[in-house]
Amino acid sequence: MDANVLDHELLNASLNPIAPWVEDPEVTDILVYGSRNVYIRRRGGGFEGVGAKWRTDDDLMTAAKTIGRHMGRQLNSRAPILDARLPDKSRVNIIIDPCYNRGACISIRKFPKDKFSLDDLVGFESMDNAGAEILSAIMRLGKNILISGGTGSGKTTLLNGLCAFIPTHEIVVTVEDAREIAISNELWVALETKRALDSDDKEVTLRDLVRTSLRLNPRWIIVGEVRGPEAVELARAFNTGHFGAGTIHANSTYDALLALEALIMQSGSDLQVNSIKTLVSRSIHIVIQMGQLADHSRRLMEIAEVEGLDYDRSATFPPYKLRKLYQFEFSHFGADGKSHGHFRVKEKPSWLSELRMIPQYRMPDFWKE
């Protein structure tokens, strides 16, 4: 039997105790804490225990090492943490002894095979029609976007929805650790990082790929998650005529800009603080905050336009100046435990005159004079 086929069969056998949830499209997360504690989360819900289990911690450890071997990665006492992808592109993180002493801790984060449009997100009540119209206008103008939020807040889902607006005749390059973005565009180049398998192997980082993407003459550069020194390359690209978007972990639209600023500072750049602030304020036009509420519903919490730096408040380290275009205003949790609130269109953007120049564009009523 072919070695790859045999290895795949061993992988499936190792995951057999949790196979029903691995295959269930409604399950988004699987957590394994030792051989007898398995929890799942279905779309829109919280974690719940299930009866799945391995016979012993040794059996679970065998399963964990089989996953590592299938990914071509070591998992042992010298390398006790593994972050990789299953064949179906689910993200898997494994921790074993000496960092975890109950056999193995396994986290599997699944991603939907179907990509959602903005209309779908309106149907899910993640935003309303006005929010979708604002995002459509932003993409039409090629504004550079930073999507912020916590883990599981819907950042990548929204990013996929926005990418549907990229014109099919324009070159777009996506840069990711593993492919989660899908674009129906013939001029799409999908780049993925590569981890070093051993001391003689070479790692290819997000920063390497962002630099390389510039040589492909792209109109659009999309980064799945900005989390390291690639931030400075991306900001420079956005500041030199490229359109694009990326996601970042932060708790608010303002914090997202601070997070990007911090990543640039940590990149080894010799730019001074105010130069970094200027670069960030000019390279990012729009910040979108996604949030997951206590009832596990996902909401587009805010869309903000970056107006620049507010020198009136400080000339030494001026803060970022944001204009709130759209916001979800939470009111209460109902008797059924569901969150309630209203989406509000707030201030008008500074670029309405640009929208009026688009042929046959119909200005939304909420932006009309």
Secondary structure by P-SEA (a helix, b strand, c coil): ccaaaaaaaaaaaaacccccccccccccbbbbccccbbbbbcccccccccccccccaaaaaaaaaaaaaaaccccccccccccccccccbbbbbbccccccccbbbbbbbbbcccccaaaaaaaccccaaaaaaaaaaaaaccbbbbbbcccccaaaaaaaaaccccccbbbbbbccccccccccccbbbbbbbcccccccccccaaaaaaaaaaacccbbbbccccccaaaaaaaaaacccccccccccccaaaaaaaaaaaaaaccccccaaaaaaaaaaaccbbbbbbccccccccccbbbbbcccccccccccccbbbbbcbbbbbcccccccbbbbbbbbccccccaaaaaacccccccccccc
